[in-house]
Amino acid sequence: MATCIASQSTQHDVSLMTSELADKARAGGAKFGFVACTVGVDVEALRRQLAAALPGVPFVGVTSCRSVVGSGKLLAGPVAASALWLCGQDVKAAVVGQAVSAPDEATGKSLARAALTALGGKAGFALFHGTPGTEEALLVGISRELKSTPLLGGSAADDDISGKWSVFTHEARYPAGAALALVDWPGKLAAPWVSGAMSTEFKGVVTRAHGRTIYEIDGKPAAVVYDKWMGGALGDSLTKGDVILGKTTMTPLGVQRASGITLVHPERVVLPSKAIATFAEVGQGETVLLVKSTSIGMQGRPANLVARALTESGITTESLKGVLLVYCAGCMLAIDAATASMVAGVQGVSGKAPVVGAFHFGEQGCHAPGKPEHGNLMTGALLLG
């Protein structure tokens, strides 16, 4: 019978942290693991010691912003780690990772093919973790190979956007790269991914963009249009070219796509063009709109997401084995002290199933099967029944 085991640690000594993370996994017969840790942890030492403590057990890991979720509770850094271990003879998993300096579709295909070959069959779900900037191109390639496989993921994060992030597997750590896990889970599962933000009447067409920079909306400088939609909230950032993350968390841009609305977090005003640099790509010709969130909404969204997914998937709280929470670091920083209550809310609707998760600088998921996207300020959850 398949089950999930959670473990966590705030030990500063890596050997002690490894023991607290691995002992339950070993005793429970773990076949696969997800690991999250803050950047205050010696990530390479933890990776190496976990691999030695759990020979033959593949795992995928990602660094998290300031804290992690372990066994339904918030574990604050600077040193904290948590893990969700999938156990049982019917659980099969394959994990691949790669350093990525210039992400492209071909690299994504290569990752997916390698994982599929190692698994030896079709996966029940996929977990994807990349360092910021690698996500979109890799997802295109991965989706072409995985077809309709449910996919969920979160980008690596650090505490201050200084680049201390990394992803890792049982085999290696990647300060710039990606890791993909394919898992054959014998029970029911669900992998919802939503924005949860409210649409407004303000929208326009992106008339010039490149990568993660939006130059024009409706033929006008993007930051000027966006500032007008916000009622002048950008203030002197419009002329100084400041970082605007804090000013835009509650009023980001939503990209109107056929499968749903994906949020994009504006990072800064780019001068002299008054363009907007973002944390996700928006294509020329796509429609963007101003959306709004509230602290209360961000706090309650994960619990509501899990509760709705339980109903829609037919998984009961009694049969739920584990929950992996993917939550935006920007949302976590916005709700601040209420983050512990947010986590408690998710545990409350999950019954006795362990809840584990991380806080990411970008989230990946599917509005529609087989169409994974990269967005910001999103909420996702993997429910294993």
Stockholm file with secondary structure:
# STOCKHOLM 1.0

chainA/1-385         MATCIASQSTQHDVSLMTSELADKARAGGAKFGFVACTVGVDVEALRRQLAAALPGVPFVGVTSCRSVVGSGKLLAGPVAASALWLCGQDVKAAVVGQAVSAPDEATGKSLARAALTALGGKAGFALFHGTPGTEEALLVGISRELKSTPLLGGSAADDDISGKWSVFTHEARYPAGAALALVDWPGKLAAPWVSGAMSTEFKGVVTRAHGRTIYEIDGKPAAVVYDKWMGGALGDSLTKGDVILGKTTMTPLGVQRASGITLVHPERVVLPSKAIATFAEVGQGETVLLVKSTSIGMQGRPANLVARALTESGITTESLKGVLLVYCAGCMLAIDAATASMVAGVQGVSGKAPVVGAFHFGEQGCHAPGKPEHGNLMTGALLLG
#=GR chainA/1-385 SS CCEEEEEEECCSSHHHHHHHHHHHHHHHTEEEEEEEEETTSCHHHHHHHHHHHSTTCCEEEEEESSEEEETTEEEESSSCEEEEEEESTTCEEEEEEEECSSCCHHHHHHHHHHHHHHHTSCCSEEEEEECTTCHHHHHHHHHHHHTTCCEEEECCCCSSSSSCCCEEESSCEESSEEEEEEEECSSCEECCEECCCEEEEEEEEEEEEETTEEEEETTEEHHHHHHHHTTSTTTTHHHHTCBCHHHHSSSCEEEEETTEEEEECEEEEETTTTEEEESSCCCTTCEEEEEECCHHHHHHHHHHHHHHHHHHHTCCTTTCCEEEEEEEHHHHHHHGGGHHHHHHHHHHHTTTSCEEEEEESSEEEESSTTCEEEESSCEEEEEEC
#=GC SS_cons         CCEEEEEEECCSSHHHHHHHHHHHHHHHTEEEEEEEEETTSCHHHHHHHHHHHSTTCCEEEEEESSEEEETTEEEESSSCEEEEEEESTTCEEEEEEEECSSCCHHHHHHHHHHHHHHHTSCCSEEEEEECTTCHHHHHHHHHHHHTTCCEEEECCCCSSSSSCCCEEESSCEESSEEEEEEEECSSCEECCEECCCEEEEEEEEEEEEETTEEEEETTEEHHHHHHHHTTSTTTTHHHHTCBCHHHHSSSCEEEEETTEEEEECEEEEETTTTEEEESSCCCTTCEEEEEECCHHHHHHHHHHHHHHHHHHHTCCTTTCCEEEEEEEHHHHHHHGGGHHHHHHHHHHHTTTSCEEEEEESSEEEESSTTCEEEESSCEEEEEEC
//
